[in-house]
């Protein structure tokens, strides 16, 4: 397989086909350095996505990525919830595609302006590290009385820090898209998981947050030099956050001044659902009403 120092990658499925088409169009438009873009899907969805992607991008089966780990049990993958397996597939991508780093873009994101390799890696091919304390979202949540957001972030951070014996600030190594180094994933596997008789599957069973496993491994093992930078995309974690920022006059044009793109969470941008993900009209009406009500909170 062709080797690159840096690639783009998206793991998706038929329910997000419309979103993936939107993302692919934005990459065609703004990929100034012609960075290779890989998309992986369940093998059963390959015909659908070949029609969407044409021959512009590289299409892989999720099962190929899973099988690239010699310790993987494919039957275990088939029996697990898709919300869990998608984290494993994303985190094992580097085993199949020989790259030093990759930007893991979800299908509900899109680029808003031109981007180049130098936005993601330095001249030596080392990935930058997105790291911050998530203060914007936490402060906004507290002001709106949504204290559980801050409580959950602190609890989940402390739990993962304890696994690696780290004390100190609670960091967010995102939000999506995540910029990941193969060296960090390799160190997590070889220096943490294997000595404990674990696979990444076991790790996700234990704590289902792939980016936290990556983040704490990078801090623990110093796999790559820490070259901090801020988030790449404006990410709306909640529909109320999106409404709040719209009230402040935020548009895609203003976002593009500070970010390369934007993510619209698929769990509330439900109008873009496709295939079996499309819900009955009554369910969509309830979700639309809840989203409208959130605008007053």
Backbone torsions as a table, in degrees:
resi	resn	phi	psi	omega
1	UNK	NA	145.0	-179.4
2	UNK	-58.0	139.9	-178.2
3	UNK	-108.9	133.0	176.9
4	UNK	-132.3	152.5	175.9
5	UNK	-72.8	-28.8	-176.7
6	UNK	-148.8	136.0	178.8
7	UNK	-139.4	166.6	172.1
8	UNK	-101.9	146.6	-177.7
9	UNK	-146.5	139.5	174.3
10	UNK	-136.7	128.4	171.7
11	UNK	-102.3	125.9	-176.4
12	UNK	-144.0	-171.7	178.2
13	UNK	-158.6	176.5	-168.9
14	UNK	-61.0	-28.3	179.4
15	UNK	-66.4	-20.2	179.6
16	UNK	-111.0	24.4	-175.7
17	UNK	-60.1	-41.5	179.9
18	UNK	-66.2	-38.3	179.0
19	UNK	-66.4	-42.3	179.8
20	UNK	-62.2	-38.6	177.9
21	UNK	-61.7	-40.2	178.1
22	UNK	-65.6	-43.8	177.7
23	UNK	-61.2	-46.6	-178.7
24	UNK	-60.7	-40.1	178.3
25	UNK	-62.3	-39.2	-179.8
26	UNK	-68.9	-33.1	177.4
27	UNK	-70.2	-41.0	175.7
28	UNK	-57.6	-37.9	-175.2
29	UNK	-78.1	-39.3	-167.1
30	UNK	-113.2	-0.1	-176.5
31	UNK	-78.1	82.5	-171.6
32	UNK	-64.7	-29.0	-178.4
33	UNK	-102.9	10.6	-179.0
34	UNK	51.5	46.4	177.1
35	UNK	-66.9	136.0	-178.4
36	UNK	-64.6	138.0	-179.7
37	UNK	-118.8	119.2	177.8
38	UNK	-106.0	139.3	174.9
39	UNK	-125.6	132.5	174.5
40	UNK	-119.5	143.5	-178.3
41	UNK	-143.4	160.3	170.6
42	UNK	-55.6	142.9	-174.8
43	UNK	-54.6	-32.6	-179.4
44	UNK	-66.5	-21.1	-178.1
45	UNK	-93.8	-1.7	-174.6
46	UNK	-55.6	-46.3	-178.4
47	UNK	-58.4	-40.2	179.8
48	UNK	-61.1	-46.0	-175.3
49	UNK	-79.4	-24.2	172.7
50	UNK	-64.3	-37.4	177.1
51	UNK	-65.7	-38.6	-178.1
52	UNK	-71.7	-43.4	-173.6
53	UNK	-86.3	-22.9	-173.7
54	UNK	62.3	-140.7	178.6
55	UNK	-107.0	14.8	-176.2
56	UNK	-74.6	-31.1	-171.7
57	UNK	-131.6	168.4	-177.6
58	UNK	-91.2	124.2	-179.2
59	UNK	-108.7	127.1	-179.1
60	UNK	-121.9	157.5	169.9
61	UNK	-89.2	139.6	174.8
62	UNK	-54.8	-36.8	-177.3
63	UNK	-63.1	-29.7	175.9
64	UNK	-64.7	-41.1	-179.2
65	UNK	-67.2	-44.5	179.0
66	UNK	-59.1	-44.7	-176.0
67	UNK	-69.6	-15.0	-179.5
68	UNK	-70.1	-17.7	176.0
69	UNK	-90.9	114.6	-176.4
70	UNK	-63.2	-16.8	-179.8
71	UNK	-97.8	2.9	-178.6
72	UNK	-76.5	148.7	174.1
73	UNK	-114.1	104.5	-173.2
74	UNK	-60.6	-35.1	179.4
75	UNK	-63.6	-31.0	177.4
76	UNK	-66.8	-40.7	176.5
77	UNK	-58.1	-44.4	-175.9
78	UNK	-65.7	-25.4	-175.5
79	UNK	-95.0	-5.5	-174.8
80	UNK	-91.4	156.5	176.6
81	UNK	-63.1	136.4	-177.6
82	UNK	-60.0	-29.3	179.0
83	UNK	-67.2	-24.6	177.3
84	UNK	-89.1	-45.9	-176.3
85	UNK	-64.4	-29.3	-179.9
86	UNK	-64.3	-31.5	176.6
87	UNK	-67.6	-39.2	-179.8
88	UNK	-67.1	-45.1	-179.9
89	UNK	-59.4	-46.5	-179.7
90	UNK	-59.6	-40.0	-174.4
91	UNK	-79.8	-14.5	179.5
92	UNK	-103.7	-0.4	-176.6
93	UNK	-52.4	-41.4	-176.2
94	UNK	-61.2	-21.2	179.3
95	UNK	-70.4	-33.6	-177.7
96	UNK	-89.5	-41.5	-176.9
97	UNK	-103.4	113.1	-175.3
98	UNK	-73.7	94.7	178.3
99	UNK	-137.2	157.7	177.2
100	UNK	-82.8	-30.9	-178.9
101	UNK	-154.4	156.9	176.8
102	UNK	-148.6	147.0	174.0
103	UNK	-94.0	115.2	-178.4
104	UNK	-91.0	101.2	-175.4
105	UNK	-100.7	128.7	175.1
106	UNK	-80.4	155.7	-175.4
107	UNK	-68.4	-14.1	178.7
108	UNK	-89.9	13.5	174.9
109	UNK	-107.9	167.1	172.7
110	UNK	-155.7	148.4	177.4
111	UNK	-80.7	147.6	-177.8
112	UNK	-116.3	-12.7	179.4
113	UNK	-155.0	166.7	-175.9
114	UNK	-59.1	145.2	177.6
115	UNK	-136.6	154.9	-178.8
116	UNK	-135.4	169.1	178.2
117	UNK	-55.0	-39.0	-177.4
118	UNK	-63.6	-12.7	174.4
119	UNK	-74.5	-19.2	-170.6
120	UNK	-120.0	-29.7	-177.9
121	UNK	-133.8	154.9	178.2
122	UNK	-85.7	-175.2	-175.9
123	UNK	-65.9	-18.2	177.0
124	UNK	-94.0	4.6	178.8
125	UNK	82.4	12.5	-179.9
126	UNK	-89.4	130.6	-177.6
127	UNK	-70.3	141.7	170.9
128	UNK	-70.1	165.5	-179.5
129	UNK	-119.7	116.5	174.0
130	UNK	-78.7	118.4	-177.5
131	UNK	-152.5	129.7	176.9
132	UNK	-163.7	177.9	-174.1
133	UNK	-100.8	11.6	173.3
134	UNK	62.1	29.9	-172.4
135	UNK	-67.6	-35.7	-178.2
136	UNK	-58.8	-51.2	-177.7
137	UNK	-68.2	-42.6	-178.4
138	UNK	-64.6	-42.3	178.9
139	UNK	-64.8	-41.9	179.7
140	UNK	-64.2	-41.7	179.9
141	UNK	-62.2	-43.8	-179.4
142	UNK	-65.0	-41.7	179.0
143	UNK	-62.3	-31.2	-179.8
144	UNK	-91.1	7.6	177.1
145	UNK	78.0	14.9	-179.5
146	UNK	-97.9	67.1	-173.3
147	UNK	-66.6	-23.8	-179.0
148	UNK	-62.6	-30.2	179.1
149	UNK	-59.4	-48.7	179.9
150	UNK	-68.3	-38.7	179.9
151	UNK	-64.4	-43.6	-179.8
152	UNK	-65.0	-41.6	-179.9
153	UNK	-61.9	-44.5	-180.0
154	UNK	-65.4	-44.0	-178.6
155	UNK	-63.3	-47.3	-177.8
156	UNK	-66.4	-36.7	178.5
157	UNK	-65.0	-46.6	-178.2
158	UNK	-63.6	-37.0	-179.5
159	UNK	-63.6	-44.3	-179.0
160	UNK	-74.2	-36.5	176.3
161	UNK	-58.3	-39.4	-178.1
162	UNK	-63.7	-32.2	179.9
163	UNK	-63.5	-32.0	-177.8
164	UNK	-103.6	2.5	178.3
165	UNK	69.8	27.5	-178.6
166	UNK	-96.6	140.9	171.7
167	UNK	-119.3	155.4	-179.8
168	UNK	129.0	-163.0	-174.1
169	UNK	-61.3	155.0	172.0
170	UNK	-91.7	119.0	-175.5
171	UNK	-107.4	151.7	166.4
172	UNK	-110.7	122.5	177.6
173	UNK	-97.8	49.1	-177.3
174	UNK	-169.6	-148.4	9.2
175	UNK	-78.4	-176.6	178.3
176	UNK	-55.2	149.8	1.9
177	UNK	-75.4	147.4	-178.5
178	UNK	-92.2	135.1	175.6
179	UNK	-100.2	114.7	-171.6
180	UNK	-122.2	143.0	176.4
181	UNK	-103.3	135.4	176.8
182	UNK	-61.5	-31.6	-178.9
183	UNK	-64.0	-35.7	179.3
184	UNK	-69.8	-45.7	178.2
185	UNK	-60.6	-39.2	-179.2
186	UNK	-65.4	-41.9	178.8
187	UNK	-66.4	-38.5	176.8
188	UNK	-58.3	-43.6	-178.7
189	UNK	-68.4	-50.0	-171.4
190	UNK	-81.0	-30.0	-174.0
191	UNK	-103.4	-16.8	179.9
192	UNK	-119.2	-53.2	-172.8
193	UNK	-74.3	-53.9	-176.1
194	UNK	-59.2	-42.7	178.1
195	UNK	-61.2	-20.0	179.2
196	UNK	-100.9	8.3	-179.2
197	UNK	68.0	28.5	-176.2
198	UNK	-111.9	155.8	166.4
199	UNK	-110.3	173.3	177.2
200	UNK	-65.5	-25.9	175.9
201	UNK	-61.1	-44.2	178.6
202	UNK	-64.5	-39.0	-179.6
203	UNK	-61.6	-44.1	-179.1
204	UNK	-70.5	-33.7	173.0
205	UNK	-60.3	-36.5	-176.3
206	UNK	-78.3	-38.3	-178.4
207	UNK	-153.8	102.6	-170.5
208	UNK	-82.5	70.4	175.8
209	UNK	-152.2	92.3	-172.3
210	UNK	-63.1	-36.0	-176.8
211	UNK	-69.9	-29.3	176.4
212	UNK	-69.3	-39.0	176.1
213	UNK	-60.0	-45.2	179.3
214	UNK	-62.3	-48.0	-174.4
215	UNK	-60.5	-48.9	-177.6
216	UNK	-70.0	-30.6	175.8
217	UNK	-65.7	-41.5	179.1
218	UNK	-62.3	-42.7	179.1
219	UNK	-67.7	-35.4	-176.4
220	UNK	-74.6	-40.1	-169.7
221	UNK	-109.4	-5.4	179.0
222	UNK	49.5	45.6	-175.6
223	UNK	-61.1	-34.3	176.8
224	UNK	-135.4	154.8	175.9
225	UNK	-60.2	141.2	179.2
226	UNK	-80.1	111.5	177.8
227	UNK	-122.5	87.2	-169.3
228	UNK	-68.3	148.6	170.4
229	UNK	-156.3	169.1	-178.5
230	UNK	-86.3	178.8	-178.5
231	UNK	-59.7	150.4	179.1
232	UNK	-85.4	-35.9	-177.0
233	UNK	-118.8	148.7	164.7
234	UNK	-71.6	124.6	-175.0
235	UNK	-120.3	120.8	176.3
236	UNK	-93.6	103.0	-179.8
237	UNK	-66.9	-32.9	-174.0
238	UNK	-138.6	152.8	178.6
239	UNK	-64.5	-32.4	178.3
240	UNK	-66.9	-30.3	176.2
241	UNK	-67.6	-42.4	177.9
242	UNK	-60.5	-44.4	179.3
243	UNK	-63.4	-41.5	180.0
244	UNK	-61.0	-44.8	-178.5
245	UNK	-70.3	-32.4	175.2
246	UNK	-65.0	-39.0	177.9
247	UNK	-62.1	-30.1	179.7
248	UNK	-82.8	1.7	177.3
249	UNK	91.4	15.1	-179.6
250	UNK	-76.7	130.1	177.1
251	UNK	-132.5	173.7	177.7
252	UNK	-62.5	-30.9	178.4
253	UNK	-66.4	-43.5	179.2
254	UNK	-72.2	-34.3	178.0
255	UNK	-60.5	-41.1	-175.7
256	UNK	-64.0	-15.2	177.4
257	UNK	-70.8	-33.0	-173.2
258	UNK	-113.5	-17.8	-175.0
259	UNK	-130.4	158.5	175.7
260	UNK	-80.2	-20.7	-177.0
261	UNK	-167.1	-166.6	-176.5
262	UNK	-144.5	149.8	175.3
263	UNK	-120.0	129.6	172.9
264	UNK	-110.6	109.1	-174.5
265	UNK	-50.3	126.3	-177.3
266	UNK	-67.9	-20.4	-178.0
267	UNK	-78.5	-4.8	171.6
268	UNK	-131.9	-12.7	170.9
269	UNK	-88.1	59.3	-168.1
270	UNK	-72.0	-13.8	179.4
271	UNK	-64.1	-17.6	-179.2
272	UNK	-93.1	1.3	179.8
273	UNK	-61.7	149.8	179.9
274	UNK	-138.8	165.2	175.2
275	UNK	57.1	-137.3	-176.9
276	UNK	-70.4	-10.1	179.8
277	UNK	-77.8	-19.2	-179.7
278	UNK	-65.0	127.7	-176.4
279	UNK	-95.8	160.9	178.2
280	UNK	-57.8	156.4	-176.7
281	UNK	-56.3	-38.9	-179.6
282	UNK	-63.3	-41.0	178.8
283	UNK	-65.6	-41.2	179.4
284	UNK	-65.0	-36.4	179.3
285	UNK	-65.4	-41.8	178.8
286	UNK	-63.4	-44.6	-179.7
287	UNK	-63.4	-39.3	179.0
288	UNK	-65.0	-40.6	179.2
289	UNK	-64.5	-43.2	179.0
290	UNK	-62.3	-40.1	179.8
291	UNK	-65.0	-39.1	178.3
292	UNK	-64.8	-42.9	-179.9
293	UNK	-63.1	-36.3	-179.5
294	UNK	-61.7	-21.8	-179.9
295	UNK	-68.3	-15.7	-178.7
296	UNK	-101.0	2.4	-177.2
297	UNK	-99.5	NA	NA
